[in-house]
Amino acid sequence: MVLVPVKSFASAKARLAPTFDLAARSDLAKTMAARVIEAAGPLPVAVVCDDPQVAGWARQRGAMVLPEPGAGLNGAVQSGVARLSQLGVEEVLVVHADLPLAAGLAGLAGFPGITLVPDRRGEGTNVIGLPAKSMFRFSYGAGSFARHCDEARRLGGALRVLHEPALAWDVDIPDDLPSGRLPEPARRP
């Protein structure tokens, strides 16, 4: 199963505010999240969120919704994986919603250990594949890739690091938008 943490579209991509207005940032966040959900096929998708609008949007796309109010990214993902494990899910791919080039997520499934896909700078972690019962401790934020590698080693199982260009590209600042690949959001006046 693919677990996608999605924050409120109304507050998404705040670091793009100097360049894009709220409506454009919201549209961009929805476009990227929809691409991630589509890239999961044929795997089922669960969206962990704390926003009713995101929950409705996710249900319209056929995703299971795991509400997790106020837990922050690490808490939401930790809780989402635990809840999926309780439902009998054996393997989870945690995939961030801001991957505009996402494709082929099902190809990452089936590895018996931990799979990490770093961002293109080698600092963040865009995808983590793991057994749902692994007790992996998530630690997103600056430098998360190194921490997640350490966590995988702590658990002692197999670690697979994949450098996948389409999954390494995330969007945090205006220069991260891949030109010609996504509809350009409306620029601020």
C-alpha positions as CSV (number, residue, x, y, z in Angstrom):
1,M,0.0,0.0,0.0
2,V,1.1,3.6,-0.7
3,L,0.7,6.1,2.2
4,V,0.7,9.7,1.1
5,P,0.9,12.4,3.8
6,V,-1.0,15.5,2.5
7,K,-1.2,18.8,4.4
8,S,-4.0,21.3,3.9
9,F,-4.1,22.7,0.4
10,A,-4.8,26.1,1.9
11,S,-1.4,26.1,3.6
12,A,0.6,24.0,1.2
13,K,3.9,25.1,-0.3
14,A,4.3,28.3,1.8
15,R,7.9,28.7,0.7
16,L,6.5,29.4,-2.8
17,A,4.5,32.4,-1.5
18,P,7.0,35.0,-2.8
19,T,6.3,33.8,-6.3
20,F,2.8,32.2,-6.3
21,D,-0.4,33.3,-4.7
22,L,-2.5,31.1,-2.4
23,A,-4.8,29.8,-5.2
24,A,-1.8,28.9,-7.4
25,R,0.0,27.1,-4.5
26,S,-3.1,25.2,-3.7
27,D,-3.7,24.1,-7.3
28,L,0.0,23.1,-7.6
29,A,-0.2,21.0,-4.4
30,K,-3.4,19.3,-5.7
31,T,-1.8,18.6,-9.1
32,M,1.3,17.1,-7.5
33,A,-0.6,15.0,-5.0
34,A,-2.9,13.7,-7.8
35,R,0.1,12.7,-9.8
36,V,1.5,10.7,-6.8
37,I,-1.8,8.9,-6.3
38,E,-1.9,8.1,-10.0
39,A,1.7,6.9,-9.9
40,A,0.8,4.4,-7.2
41,G,-1.4,2.3,-9.5
42,P,-2.2,-0.6,-9.2
43,L,-1.3,-0.4,-5.5
44,P,-4.0,0.9,-3.2
45,V,-3.4,4.4,-1.6
46,A,-4.1,5.8,1.8
47,V,-3.8,9.5,2.5
48,V,-3.0,10.6,6.0
49,C,-4.2,14.2,6.6
50,D,-5.6,16.6,9.1
51,D,-7.8,18.6,6.8
52,P,-11.5,17.8,5.8
53,Q,-11.0,19.3,2.3
54,V,-8.0,17.1,1.7
55,A,-9.9,14.1,3.0
56,G,-12.8,14.7,0.6
57,W,-10.4,15.3,-2.3
58,A,-8.6,12.0,-1.5
59,R,-11.8,10.0,-1.2
60,Q,-12.9,11.3,-4.7
61,R,-9.7,9.8,-6.0
62,G,-10.4,6.4,-4.4
63,A,-7.9,6.7,-1.6
64,M,-8.5,5.5,1.9
65,V,-8.3,8.4,4.4
66,L,-6.5,8.2,7.7
67,P,-7.3,11.3,9.7
68,E,-4.5,12.4,11.9
69,P,-5.1,15.9,13.4
70,G,-2.2,17.9,14.7
71,A,0.4,15.2,14.7
72,G,2.9,16.9,12.3
73,L,4.5,15.0,9.5
74,N,6.5,12.5,11.5
75,G,3.6,11.8,13.8
76,A,1.1,11.5,11.0
77,V,3.3,9.1,9.0
78,Q,4.2,7.0,12.2
79,S,0.5,6.8,13.0
80,G,-0.5,6.1,9.4
81,V,1.9,3.2,9.1
82,A,0.8,1.7,12.5
83,R,-2.9,1.9,11.5
84,L,-2.2,0.2,8.2
85,S,-0.3,-2.5,10.0
86,Q,-3.3,-3.0,12.3
87,L,-5.5,-3.4,9.2
88,G,-3.2,-6.2,8.0
89,V,-1.1,-4.3,5.5
90,E,2.3,-5.9,5.3
91,E,4.3,-3.4,3.3
92,V,4.0,0.4,3.1
93,L,5.5,2.8,0.6
94,V,5.5,6.3,2.2
95,V,5.5,8.8,-0.7
96,H,5.5,12.5,-0.3
97,A,2.8,14.4,-2.2
98,D,5.1,17.0,-3.7
99,L,6.8,14.8,-6.4
100,P,5.7,16.4,-9.7
101,L,7.4,13.7,-11.8
102,A,6.3,10.7,-9.8
103,A,5.9,7.5,-11.8
104,G,6.1,3.7,-11.3
105,L,5.7,3.5,-7.6
106,A,4.5,-0.1,-7.8
107,G,8.0,-1.1,-9.0
108,L,9.4,-0.2,-5.6
109,A,7.2,-2.8,-3.8
110,G,8.3,-6.2,-2.8
111,F,11.7,-5.6,-1.2
112,P,11.9,-7.4,2.2
113,G,13.8,-4.6,4.0
114,I,13.8,-0.8,4.0
115,T,13.9,1.1,0.7
116,L,15.0,4.8,0.8
117,V,14.7,7.2,-2.2
118,P,16.6,10.4,-1.3
119,D,15.7,13.8,-2.9
120,R,18.0,15.0,-5.7
121,R,20.2,16.9,-3.2
122,G,20.7,13.7,-1.1
123,E,19.4,15.5,2.0
124,G,15.7,14.7,2.3
125,T,13.8,11.4,1.9
126,N,11.0,11.4,-0.7
127,V,10.1,7.7,-0.5
128,I,10.4,5.1,2.2
129,G,9.4,1.5,1.6
130,L,9.2,-0.8,4.6
131,P,7.5,-3.7,6.3
132,A,4.5,-2.2,8.1
133,K,5.5,-3.9,11.4
134,S,9.2,-2.8,11.3
135,M,8.8,-0.2,14.1
136,F,10.8,2.3,11.9
137,R,11.0,5.7,13.5
138,F,10.4,8.5,11.0
139,S,12.5,11.6,11.2
140,Y,11.6,14.0,8.4
141,G,13.1,17.5,8.2
142,A,16.5,18.8,7.1
143,G,19.0,16.0,6.8
144,S,16.3,13.3,7.0
145,F,18.0,10.9,4.5
146,A,21.0,10.4,6.8
147,R,18.8,9.9,9.8
148,H,16.6,7.4,7.9
149,C,19.7,5.5,6.8
150,D,20.8,5.3,10.4
151,E,17.4,4.1,11.5
152,A,17.4,1.4,8.8
153,R,20.8,0.2,10.1
154,R,19.5,0.3,13.7
155,L,16.7,-2.1,12.7
156,G,19.3,-4.5,11.2
157,G,17.5,-5.6,8.1
158,A,18.4,-5.1,4.4
159,L,18.7,-1.5,3.2
160,R,18.2,-0.5,-0.4
161,V,18.9,3.0,-1.5
162,L,17.5,3.9,-4.9
163,H,18.4,7.1,-6.8
164,E,15.3,7.5,-9.0
165,P,15.3,10.8,-10.9
166,A,11.5,11.0,-11.2
167,L,11.1,10.3,-7.4
168,A,14.0,12.4,-6.3
169,W,12.5,15.6,-7.7
170,D,10.4,17.4,-5.0
171,V,9.2,21.0,-4.9
172,D,10.1,23.2,-2.0
173,I,11.1,26.5,-3.7
174,P,10.2,28.1,-7.0
175,D,13.4,26.9,-8.7
176,D,12.4,23.3,-7.9
177,L,9.5,23.5,-10.4
178,P,10.5,21.4,-13.5
179,S,9.8,23.7,-16.4
180,G,7.6,22.2,-19.1
181,R,6.5,19.2,-17.0
182,L,3.7,20.7,-14.9
183,P,1.1,23.4,-15.7
184,E,2.7,26.6,-14.5
185,P,0.7,28.1,-11.7
186,A,-0.5,31.6,-12.0
187,R,2.2,34.1,-11.0
188,R,1.5,36.7,-8.3
189,P,0.7,40.1,-9.7
